[in-house]
Amino acid sequence: IPPTGFQPSMTFMVLFAIAWNSFILFWTVNAIAAPFPANIPFALFSLPFWGAGFQMLSAILFPLFRRTRLRLNREKISFIWDLLGLKFNRVASARTQDITKLVYSPKTFTTDSEGNRFEVPPQLIIWAGVHKYQLGGGYGPIKSEPEIEWLAHELSDWLGLSLTQE
């Protein structure tokens, strides 16, 4: 599944991440430049802010460069993220024969405790033993309901399992 690419809604996040990380870099450089040992608490103080900065960067880089690979053959199922040539197992691989359940949830709308209405994106969950392989639902690049529904029906036919809806 290819990356989703740049979305106009990411513009504010990109600008904010640049400003945030620039300020944290400025703070850290000045903290390190302070006389030793007074600089240590100031440098350590910046660590959680670097964590937030890296989280923002990942929210920008993942949609731009992360490919998702769901591999399913007669022997096993695997779910891998490929980011700039680095591969990460999203969920541990499992045997195909361990797949017991396919859960397809179409797009729905719900209201919160304050009465605000919001959309719940479509999703497909493949259960293989205790392993959960989730596509859609706001996680990952497939956001199109027809694509998720098509994949759900293809997997249902291929695996000989009926779809469960939640």
C-alpha positions in Angstrom: 0.0 0.0 0.0 1.7 3.2 -1.1 2.1 6.2 1.2 -0.8 8.6 1.3 1.4 11.6 0.3 1.1 15.2 1.3 -2.3 16.4 2.4 -3.2 20.1 2.7 -4.2 19.4 6.3 -0.5 18.7 7.1 0.6 22.3 6.3 0.1 23.5 9.9 1.8 20.5 11.4 4.8 21.0 9.1 5.1 24.6 10.0 4.6 24.0 13.7 7.1 21.1 13.7 9.8 23.3 12.1 9.2 26.1 14.7 9.1 23.6 17.6 12.2 21.7 16.6 14.1 24.9 15.8 13.4 26.3 19.2 14.3 23.1 20.9 17.6 23.0 19.0 18.3 26.6 20.0 17.5 25.7 23.6 19.6 22.6 23.7 22.7 24.2 22.0 22.5 27.1 24.5 22.1 24.6 27.4 25.1 22.6 26.4 27.1 25.8 25.9 26.5 26.8 29.5 29.2 26.1 32.0 29.5 22.5 33.3 27.9 21.2 35.5 25.1 23.8 35.5 24.3 22.8 31.9 23.3 19.2 32.7 19.8 19.9 34.1 19.0 22.3 31.3 20.1 19.8 28.6 18.1 17.0 30.3 15.1 19.3 30.6 15.0 19.4 26.7 14.8 15.6 26.3 10.9 15.3 26.6 10.6 18.2 24.2 12.8 16.4 21.7 10.5 13.4 22.1 7.5 15.6 21.2 9.4 17.0 18.2 10.3 13.5 16.9 6.6 12.5 17.3 5.6 15.4 15.1 8.2 14.5 12.6 6.9 11.0 12.4 3.4 12.3 11.9 4.7 14.1 8.8 7.2 11.5 7.5 5.0 8.5 7.8 2.3 9.7 5.4 5.0 10.9 3.0 7.3 7.9 2.9 5.9 4.9 4.8 4.6 2.0 2.7 2.5 -0.7 4.3 2.9 -4.3 3.2 0.3 -6.9 4.1 1.6 -10.2 2.8 -0.7 -13.1 2.9 0.1 -16.5 1.3 -0.6 -20.1 2.0 2.0 -20.3 4.8 1.9 -17.0 6.7 0.5 -13.5 7.1 2.8 -10.5 7.8 2.3 -6.8 8.2 5.4 -4.7 7.6 6.0 -0.9 7.4 8.7 0.1 5.0 10.1 3.6 5.8 12.9 4.9 3.6 14.2 1.3 3.0 14.0 0.3 6.7 11.5 -2.4 7.5 9.5 -2.7 10.7 7.2 -5.5 11.7 4.0 -3.8 12.6 2.6 -7.0 14.0 4.5 -10.3 14.4 4.0 -12.8 11.5 1.5 -15.6 12.0 0.5 -18.7 10.2 -2.3 -18.3 7.7 -4.0 -21.4 9.1 -4.3 -19.4 12.4 -6.5 -16.8 10.9 -9.8 -17.3 12.6 -11.8 -14.1 12.1 -12.2 -11.2 9.6 -14.0 -8.2 11.0 -15.2 -5.5 8.6 -16.6 -2.3 9.9 -18.1 0.1 7.4 -17.9 3.9 7.8 -20.3 5.0 10.5 -21.2 8.1 12.4 -21.6 8.4 16.1 -22.0 11.1 18.7 -19.9 11.8 21.7 -21.1 12.6 25.3 -21.5 16.3 24.3 -23.7 15.4 21.3 -21.1 16.2 18.6 -21.4 14.0 15.6 -18.2 12.5 14.1 -17.2 9.9 11.5 -15.8 6.5 12.4 -13.6 5.4 9.5 -14.0 2.0 7.9 -11.7 -0.7 8.9 -10.7 -4.3 8.4 -9.3 -6.4 11.2 -7.7 -9.8 10.5 -7.3 -12.0 13.6 -4.7 -14.7 13.6 -4.6 -16.2 17.0 -3.7 -13.3 19.3 -2.3 -11.2 16.5 -4.4 -8.3 15.2 -3.8 -6.9 11.7 -5.7 -3.7 11.3 -6.2 -1.8 8.1 -8.2 1.5 8.0 -10.0 2.9 11.0 -7.7 5.9 10.9 -4.6 3.7 11.2 -2.6 3.4 8.0 -3.0 4.6 4.5 -6.2 2.9 3.3 -9.0 5.3 4.0 -11.3 4.5 1.2 -14.3 2.5 2.2 -14.7 0.8 -1.3 -11.0 -0.4 -1.1 -11.3 -1.8 2.4 -14.6 -3.5 1.6 -13.2 -5.0 -1.6 -10.2 -6.3 0.3 -12.4 -7.7 3.0 -14.5 -9.7 0.5 -11.4 -10.9 -1.4 -9.8 -12.2 1.8 -13.1 -13.7 2.9 -13.4 -15.6 -0.4 -9.7 -16.7 -0.4 -9.6 -17.8 3.2 -13.1 -19.3 3.2 -14.1 -17.3 6.2 -17.3 -15.2 6.6 -17.0 -11.5 7.4 -18.0 -10.4 10.8 -19.3 -6.9 11.2 -19.0 -4.8 14.3 
